[in-house]
Amino acid sequence: ILSDVFESAKAGFTSTTDALTLLDVYDNEDNSAVWDVIAASIASTRGVMDDETLRDNMKPYVIELTKAQVARLGWQAKSTDNYFDQLLRPTVIGMSAVAEQTDVVQQALKFFDTMKKPEDINPDLRGIVYGTAVRTYNDDVTFDKLFAMHEKSKLSEERTTLAAALTSFKDPALHAKS
């Protein structure tokens, strides 16, 4: 239903506001499959918006939507986590980070700034940490750190995660460095 409503909104048959309002009933949802649909629907909606102001206006909504699950799951795995909690953690933390939820961004930057090697960060959360650092710092120091990690890594999955972060810098001069 969620997916259909958002597709209908993208096609202009339903208002985006109505589609987002439907999500209000999912704020206590803890099913990772449902959250995958929520995340994809929000990302898809943001992707078709041709106005950065509109995208920015969605951030408080996403923060409120993800708040309960981010608080419940946190950044660290717990002994009480089930398999689906492990799948859900990166989804809601990632959504919250992109929406610039202050505590989530601060924690991601703390992980990035204190990281000595990629293995210091949960592999499911590395892309979120790298992406948050790129969006926040967008500077030569961050680029050089990520690029050095990319060149040093022998693992294709890690290199892919780092490549995604490296291609997310907004400054075209940083892209030219690679």
PyMOL commands that set and color helices and strands:
alter all, ss='L'
color gray80, all
select helices_A, chain A and resi 2-10+16-26+32-48+52-73+83-98+102-114+118-120+126-137+140-152+156-166+172-177
alter helices_A, ss='H'
color red, helices_A
deselect
rebuild
show_as cartoon
